[in-house]
Amino acid sequence: MSPMQLSDLDADRRAALVDRDSGVEAERETVREIIEQVRADGDAALKELSSRFDGVEVESIEVTARIDEAGSALDSDIKAAIETAAANIREFHAAEVPEDWRADFDGRELGRRFRPLDRVGIYAPGGTAAYPSSVLMGVIPAKVAGVEEVVVATPPAEEIHPATLYAADVAEADAVYQIGGAQAIAALAYGTESVEPVQKIAGPGNRFVTAAKAEVQGDAAIDFLAGPSELLAIADDTADPAAVAADMLAQAEHDPDSSVVAITDDAAVADSIRAAIDAQIPERDRAETIEAALDGPQSAILVADSLTAAATFAEAYAAEHLSIQTADDEAVLDAIDSAGSVFLGHQTPVAAGDYATGTNHVLPTGGQAKIVGGLSVDTFLRATTVQRLDDDSLSGLADTIRTLAATEGLDAHEASVSVRLED
């Protein structure tokens, strides 16, 4: 991962960085077969697939009753961390809740109202591993939005990690199912004997989960199709190379396909970041995964001619996580519109947003930040427009409505106005 000049990138190297692939299409046929099996055989399919893919013989698919016992199996510091993170996530998302409104527009009473979905499903990676943050990030905004039933699907295990179950309890999930992978998405979308179907499915997962979400959308709404984790760090000569390197390693440890890029306007800073990476990797538990991600064509250390050029690249990249560690971070941010979540300043590690600031860590990847934002209260709401006219306001619009209706050949539309204005 030697530093490269941004201006020296050829088309293929630039495409490897900017045109990132979630791996969905390669798995569509496989997950289609899994989905059809679940639709045909219900709970029996879920149990067979859990045995085949997870190596777990599942007796009861619903494990909601276990959350009451989860706290007793955890150290107090873990419980406190989950509770603090949950409180911060709940506080931030409460600030997102929109208010119903109506206003007068020259005699036209117009407005919007917002109503929650009735039942949603949150996919949370897990099983024997602990990802309580994914539970909190999915369930809490749905509950803050007012969703009546929020259910969690997490991969099965002989003993599901108590941190995952405790997070479900703290987040106030209504049910927990031990199902993972594409079969979990199928069960949430179409239902089985144990699982009632949901209106929307949200939450992160591997490429099979993502491919399954792509396959079921239309029958159930989804949040978005997320791929491997991403970080773009913009640094100048005021940045601490060790901190930039640490953020890169933190995202690289997720997956060998993670995309981590640092870009700077200072060649000496680029060299220092590279040296800091080399120094830190041996200290990390997941060094092999980190090295695979850093060595892939999707990762790089780039040297730009200026911070303006760096910002232009960042806009094209549209990162899931954008870290700006420069003397004037606000000026750099002003030049960038597309990013999932932004981390400003030298003391704002990406891991803070992953766990504890309160913002959501379920974010668009693969450049989707150009068209969609991360998981939020809005994800779980429906907006309805409302309007009321009186005689005067309808009369004022009548000619416009009649003319456009006649132009489109819809005389019943025209008549629906005229019948109201007849003496």
Secondary structure, DSSP 8 states (H G I E B T S, - for coil): ---EEGGG--HHHHHHHHS---SHHHHHHHHHHHHHHHHHHTHHHHHHHIIIII----S-SB-GGGHHHHGGGS-HHHHHHHHHHHHHHHHHHHTT----EEEEETTEEEEEEEEE-SEEEEE---TTS--HHHHHHHHHHHHHHT-SEEEEEE---SS--HHHHHHHHHHT-SEEEE--HHHHHHHHHH--SS----SEEE----HHHHHHHHHHBTTBEES----S-EEEEEE-TTS-HHHHHHHHHHHHTT-TT-EEEEEES-HHHHHHHHHHHHHHGGG-TTHHHHHHHHHSTT-EEEE-SSHHHHHHHHHHH--SEEEEESTTHHHHHHT----SEEEESTT--HHHHHHTSSS------TTGGGT---S-GGGGEEEEEEEE--HHHHHHHHHHHHHHHHHTT-HHHHHHHHHHH--
